[in-house]
Amino acid sequence: MTAPYAPSANLSATTETAEDSLWPLLHAAQQSLGCVSPTTQQQIAAKLKRPVAEVRGVVEFYHLLSSTPQGEYCLRLSDNITDRFDGNMAILERLEQRLGVDLGHCRADGRVSLHLTSCIGLADQGPAALINGLPLTRLTLRRAGRMAQLIEQRVPVANWPRRWFHINNTVHRAGPTLGCRIKPGSVLRRAWQLGADTVLQHIKTAGLRGRGGAGFASAQKWLHARDTPADQRFVIANADEGEPGTFKDRALLTLQADALFEGMTLAGWVIGAKRGILYLRGEYQYLLPHLHAVLARRRAAGLLGARLLDTDNAFEIDIHLGAGAYICGEETALIESLEGKRGIPRLRPPFPVNAGYLGKPTLCHNVETLIQAAQIIQNGAAAFASYGTPASPGSKVLSISGDVARPGLYEFPLGVTVQQVLEACGAQNVQAVQVGGPSGCLIAPTEFQRHLCYEDLPTSGSFMVFNHQRDILEIARHFTRFFAFESCGFCTPCRVGTQLLQRAMDTLCSGHGSRQQLNDIEEIGEIMRQTSHCGLGQSAANPLRDSLLRFRALYEARLSTIEASAAFDLEARLAETRQPAPANTTEPAP
Amino acid sequence: MSNTATLLLDGNPLAFTPGDSIMQAAARAGHYIPHLCYHPELGAHGSCRVCSVKVNGRLMASCTTPAEAGMVVENLSDAIQQLRRRLVQMLFVEGNHFCPSCERSGNCQLQAVAYFVGMQDSHFAHLYPQRELDASHPEILLDRDRCIQCELCVRASRELDGKHVFALAGRGGKTQLVVDAPSGLLKDSTLTTSDRATHVCPVGAILIKRQGYTRPIGERLYDQATIACVGHHQPDEA
């Protein structure tokens, strides 16, 4: 591919994790050649002395990597349910039409390829898309037509109108995290004054719990990581936020990168780690120049490197760029991915704090958790715990999207009611709220007095609001398809269960569903919840479980009148054999 | 016996050695827990979930759960067998399995486990995936239609043969078994008929050619006795 392929001159895809050189090679090939072809896979395998089948296994696992060439312009339309409601399907159709390219394919002349991709973290300003890794927000049909023209005229993406790429990080309701003001180095100095044990005591007294949603006590993780004998330890900031509807890390990485790096360095000093890794989701590649600039500034200020502020303390931070896999938000899958493997969650025990990255004690925290740890040391545990409830101290950053007057970023004390949040963001005529994304909970208006906190409705921060015009079944079906696409495929119940649920929902939504199918959905969901290997499989049926529990009448109304429907559609099968063999594609059907 | 402890398996005391998984402890005492991806000579994997048992009221894979003193483990209750039946049915509808004409019939662990958990039908609608058959190797057949992605061949090649003939590629429902060769074909790999990986397959995905019917149906491994009595034998290793 020639020059126009490069997204922009300063967009570097380099990752700096020295232990495994697979990732730099994969990213470089994908970016410069438009794919990691079988030939490239062989070259990489030979260079790293790894089996070529393993390299292929990795390439085919991550959907931002491909073994067949992508277009000079690689366009990925975000396909969250909010993008759907914002009209992304009409935009897709317009682009297909104007560009003469089919979804999931590259045009014959190699100019453009078109894909749908899971939520890219812009649910507050959709419909959104990535073009060669750069974010396009608030797409319109008119703009889609204009984009098609620019692509046909081969205008480099760098010369496209800048406002198309504008990301709005407006904070509608600030709090201690979004409004955090930490003078670089001040938290470290304070920590060194206090001593590691006192710092740990502060984190414990503050009652900080993981902000990814699971809510494990942070101080306990720090203690385990510190007290496990080892010659090396690691701190990982999990910025692989893939939960549909979440975008708080996008904002925090933009607005609070210094506080995050300060928190990582603080945690590293307390547990005895000399190295931190920021695992950045592949869809946030465009944040790399900014993040590298902040790191460089900190390095120049003596806040990174072999001698932090001329003390004997050392710490270095690298950024690892992901490649498109929701499952890598799970900490053990993330660690596998960092090690250059497929993102399959590990068996636990051992836990990462005992044996994580490269088998060493590894402290893996959500971006928000690390920023709040720095905050606690700056402002004190009491200030932190003055927000929230006794079991859920502190505040939480919410990513609010959907049918609200003011989508965007909000920070609330934990324990806030759903109703209070809805009032703050200007939601009216609300039918349901998806709290914590598809893996969280779908709630109905009768529950709007419930509280966002670990003891009631835990949340990673995704908060999607649906008004009465929205079709609950379509929402549940969309999330079900998301999980089928993102299942890692390791265990039977999740790999097969998500496919069965997707088919059942397709049948139901087409009006051919039967009562038997509703029973099957419930049973499959229960099997997945009870027997899946990791949290993804255990929660993948939540959208169906929740919507059946609260909106069963909507399902009943959609059933055909017969008790059971035929599982085998002869005509459909024959139609398949009459078609030419399907081309390879990794896209979910629109 | 100072180094042993006891748990309860279906109400009966079961002595185990510290470090045992529930599966290992049960096997040692001659109790059968249905499984597909577990093999006594290979590290625990925990992907098929067929060995799920209820431990103190919670479902766990017995192959990956360490045995602990005082544990109450439920293995052969109707509820657990029903759950396993559904998991096995999922494996059947996910691939293209055709027992009546399969060379492995009667020697197949998937089929034997299906009988053991009382499977009478496939229950779910078949997914009918399109998968590639690799008949390129002169002596060994790879039929992905019958693969259940247990990774026994992947692990046996790595852990027992010191090779890397197989790997999984793709993700979710698109996961498939791939072969380590530039062409991706079995004939260009280093697999031989004496590799453990060639014989470890619990289904009919990896078969030695031209010996499918040396033993008549009716006289095969699981035709004589249920898999619970036959135990841990791999069909091809019997």
Interface residues (C-beta under 8 A of the other chain):
Chain A: P38 Q42 P51 V52 A53 E54 R56 G57 V59 E60 F61 H63 A325 R342 L347 A484 F485 E486 S487 C488 G489 F490 C491 T492 P493 R495 V496 G497 T498 Q499 L500 R503 D520 E523 I524 I527 Q530 T531 S532 H533 A567 F568 R573 P582 T586
Chain B: A44 G46 S47 C48 R49 V50 S52 L59 A61 T64 L83 R86 L87 M90 L91 V93 E94 F124 A125 H126 L127 Y128 Q130 Q149 H164 V165 F166 A167 L168 A169 G170 R171 G172 G173 K174 T175 V178 V179 D180 A181 P182 G184
